[in-house]
Amino acid sequence: MALIDIILNLAGLLLWLNFRASHLSVNAPAAALSLASTLKRPEQNRANRWVSIGSLAALLFFRAVFYWDIGSALNWTAILSLGTITLPFRSDYFGRMLCYSLVSFLLSLGILYSWLLLISAINKRVPDTDFHQRLVRLHLGFCEKLPAVIKVLLPFTVALLAWVVSAPILTRMEIMPPARSRAHLWQQALIIATSTFFVWKYLITGFLLLYAINTYVYLGNRPFWQFVSATGKNLIVPLKFVPLRIGRFDLAPWLEGTLVFVAAEYGMAWLIQCYHKLPL
């Protein structure tokens, strides 16, 4: 069931990206490999726009029906992981399955946009001629104009406020115990929001691994590998002044990737301990 949930969330993200793509337009001339040549104009995609958003709504509704029907027969409990805590949703209540279906997708969507915001902040000096960077900027919309610091802090802020709003609702649904006080609620929100920084570990280590491989193995001159190269170089800037090169072999991407992943693992473990000690 967990694998099915992941696949359906990915399908939902693709429908959402298709919906967003129908709004994108490019003013540059349509060259052979330009973004304008690969994206249709918004005025030509109004029908596709509503098909995509309607399909997404249908997907979220009918998977809730599926979880309610099959999950209750299997005595399955849906588990939503927020990093520091997990929230159980009993499958024998359709309302909870509908809530789980929506929240699970929104969580996946939040992770996707937090990745886009980080890429945008890291590659702020990469020109729009880079196909993939241009695509990231278009999908971010007005958020692209925000300062890099605000982009990095935006997922934290959204998660903080979302928890303060949703925690009382989850309490009324008897999914989690109530906060003991207003201060306790904000402490919970602060720890859960801090855990959003750690979802970047997969993105950062993935880019660093691809960058390291592409440095020593020729994988072609496609735009994707140029984008990986630009992003990798920007990611290892913090280690720029550390002598990590041995001959032609650069240890920087391997060391930084390892440090990021280990720090995220230990950081998440520490946040979990802090959450269970609340209220302070």
Buried (B, 14 or more C-beta within 10 A) or exposed (E): BEEEBEEBBEBBBEBBBBBBBBEBEBEEEEEEEBBBEEBEEBEEBEEBBEBBBEBBEEBBEEBBEBBBEEBBEEEBBBBBEBBBBEBEBBBEBBEBBBBBBBBBBBBBBBBBBBBBBBBBBBBBEBEEEBBBBBBBBBBBEEBBEBEBEEBBBBBBEBBBEBBBEBBEEBBEBEBBEEBEEEEBBBBBBBBBBBBBBBBBBBBBBEBBBBBBBBBEEEEEEEBEBBBBBBBBBBBBEEBEEEEBEEEEEBBBBBBBBEBBBEEBEEBBEEBBEBBEEBEE
